[in-house]
Amino acid sequence: MKKIVILLSIIGLITLNSCERTSSNLVNMFYELTQCNDPWQNGANETELKANITEFLRTSRVVVFSIRIENSNTPNDANCTACNCTTGKQAVITISISDQNRAFAVGFRNFR
């Protein structure tokens, strides 16, 4: 019985330690969304937009663990309707550090 308790304790510690390593290998990056100049299709709603971004990143060999759309800290010009004008929203992704350079190459940036 004592051996089983020790074995279960060791397995628990190994599992806990591996989870901590996994989360430390993740990074959050963001992309300032534009009116119509993003490399993916906009989408009819937020769910569709997130799916389009995720699919675009998948084809760029970036695995997305999570994605959300949130208000940006960059002010947008409400009167600007040109394609390159920002919307005041940003896409925030959680990815592996090993995918960071590929995400950077398509316009995502690190938080500072």
KENU-570990 format. One record per atom (N, C-alpha, C): residue in three letters; z, x, y. Coordinates in steps of 0.02 Angstrom, whole numbers, plus 50000, padded with zeros to 5 digits. Layout:
# residues N
alaZXY/...
//
This chain:
# residues 112
met500005004149940/met500005000050000/met500005004350063/lys500405009650062/lys500455014050119/lys499785017450133/lys499415019250079/lys498765022350087/lys498265017650119/ile498295011250103/ile497845006250132/ile497975005550206/val498605005350226/val498785004850297/val498535010850336/ile498615016750308/ile498385022850341/ile497625022750346/leu497285020850292/leu496555020550292/leu496295015550344/leu496595009650347/leu496395004650396/leu496525007150467/ser497065010750478/ser497215013550544/ser496685018550565/ile496495022850518/ile495975027950533/ile495315024550549/ile495125019550510/ile494495015950522/ile494525012550591/gly495085009650608/gly495165006550674/gly495085011450731/leu495385017250725/leu495325022450776/leu494605024950783/ile494265025850727/ile493575028050729/ile493135022850764/thr493235016550746/thr492845011150776/thr492975010750851/leu493595011050871/leu493775010750942/leu493465016550980/asn493505022450952/asn493225028450984/asn492465027950991/ser492115025250941/ser491385024750945/ser491185019650998/cys491575014351007/cys491425009451060/cys491495012551129/glu491995016751137/glu492095019951202/glu491515024651217/arg491265028251167/arg490695032751178/arg490075028851197/thr489965023151165/thr489375019151179/thr489385016751252/ser489945014051276/ser489965011451344/ser489895017051396/ser490105023051379/ser490025028551428/ser489315031051431/asn488895029051384/asn488195031051385/asn487755025951421/leu488065020951451/leu487695015851487/leu487745016951562/val487235014651598/val487215015451670/val486925009051700/asn487155007151759/asn486875001551796/asn486385004151848/met485815000951854/met485315002651904/met485084996151937/phe484774996851996/phe484554990752031/phe483844991652060/tyr483534985952073/tyr482864985752102/tyr482864980352156/glu482664982152216/glu482614977252271/glu482004972952259/leu482104966552248/leu481544961952235/leu481154960752299/thr480494960152292/thr480054958852349/thr479744951952343/gln479414949952396/gln479084943352397/gln478574942852340/cys478154947952331/cys477644947652279/cys477364954452261/asn477734959852273/asn477484966552261/asn477854970152204/asp478174966252160/asp478524969152104/asp478024970352047/pro478164975052002/pro477694976551949/pro477684971351892/trp478064966151897/trp478074960751848/trp477944954251883/gln477794948851845/gln477694942351876/gln478354939451899/asn478344935851955/asn478954933251985/asn479334928451940/gly479014923551912/gly479354918551871/gly479524912451912/ala479534906751879/ala479664900351912/ala480404899351928/asn480844902951892/asn481564902351903/asn481884909051885/glu482534909451894/glu482884915751881/glu482854917951808/thr482904913051763/thr482874914651691/thr482204917751673/glu481674914751698/glu480994917351685/glu480894924251717/leu481164925051778/leu481114931551812/leu481464936951772/lys482064935551748/lys482424940551708/lys482044942251644/ala481744937251613/ala481344938351552/ala480734942751568/asn480414941451625/asn479824945451645/asn480014952751659/ile480574953751692/ile480814960551706/ile480984964151641/thr481344960751597/thr481534963751534/thr480934965651492/glu480434961251490/glu479824962651452/glu479444968551483/phe479394968651549/phe479064974251583/phe479414980851566/leu480074980851569/leu480444986951553/leu480364988851480/arg480334983951436/arg480234985351365/arg479564989051355/thr479044986751390/thr478394990151383/thr478404997051415/ser478894998351458/ser478985004951488/ser479485009051447/arg479665006551388/arg480125009951342/arg480835010551369/val481055005351404/val481745004951429/val482074998951395/val482625000251360/val482994994951326/val483514992251375/val483484985751387/val483944982551434/val484514979251395/phe485134981451408/phe485714978451375/phe485944972151412/ser485874972151478/ser486024966151516/ser485634966451581/ile485514960551609/ile485144960051673/ile485434954051711/arg485484954951776/arg485704949451819/arg485344950051886/ile485284944551919/ile484994944251987/ile485574942652034/glu485644946752086/glu486194945552132/glu485954946752204/asn486374944652251/asn486214945952321/asn486224953452334/ser485774955652375/ser485704962752391/ser486124964552451/asn486314970852454/asn486654973452513/asn486164975252568/thr485524975352551/thr484994976952600/thr484794970552634/pro484854970252700/pro484664964052735/pro483914962852730/asn483724956652720/asn483004955052719/asn482814951752785/asp482174952252801/asp481914949152862/asp481674942152843/ala482044937152862/ala481894930252843/ala481204928052867/asn480944931252919/asn480294929352945/asn479724933152912/cys479874937952870/cys479364942052838/cys479134938852773/thr478494937452768/thr478224934552707/thr477714939052673/ala477634945152698/ala477174949952667/ala477424951752598/cys476964953652554/cys477144955152485/cys477674960652479/asn477664965552523/asn478144971052516/asn478814969652550/cys478904963952580/cys479554962252611/cys480064960552556/thr480684962652566/thr481204961152517/thr481434953952523/thr481714951452469/thr481934944452466/thr482674943652481/gly483044949252484/gly483774948852491/gly484114948352424/lys483734949052370/lys484004948852302/lys483834955452268/gln484234957152218/gln484094963152178/gln484204961652104/ala483804965052063/ala483894964751991/ala484344970451972/val484884969051935/val485344974151912/val485304974351837/ile485164980351810/ile485104981151738/ile485624986051712/thr485824985051650/thr486244989851614/thr485814992751559/ile485744999351560/ile485305002751512/ile485655009051487/ser485365012151437/ser485615018551412/ser485435024051462/ile485875028951468/ile485735034651511/ile485085038051491/ser484925037851427/ser484305041051403/ser483675037551429/asp483735031351452/asp483165027551480/asp483135027851556/gln483625031151587/gln483695031251660/gln483065033851695/asn482775039351672/asn482185042151706/asn481585037451702/arg481505033951646/arg480945029151641/arg481045023251688/ala481665020951695/ala481805015451742/ala481695017851814/phe481905023851828/phe481805026751894/phe481065027151911/ala480655028951862/ala479925029651872/ala479585023051891/val479885017351873/val479585010851891/val479945007451948/gly480375011251984/gly480665008552046/gly481395006952046/phe481735007351990/phe482455006051989/phe482825012052018/arg483415010652048/arg483815015952079/arg484535015552055/asn484875021152062/asn485585021452045/asn486005018752102/phe486565015652085/phe487045013652137/phe487385019952162/arg487555020052226/arg487905025952255/arg488605024152274/
//
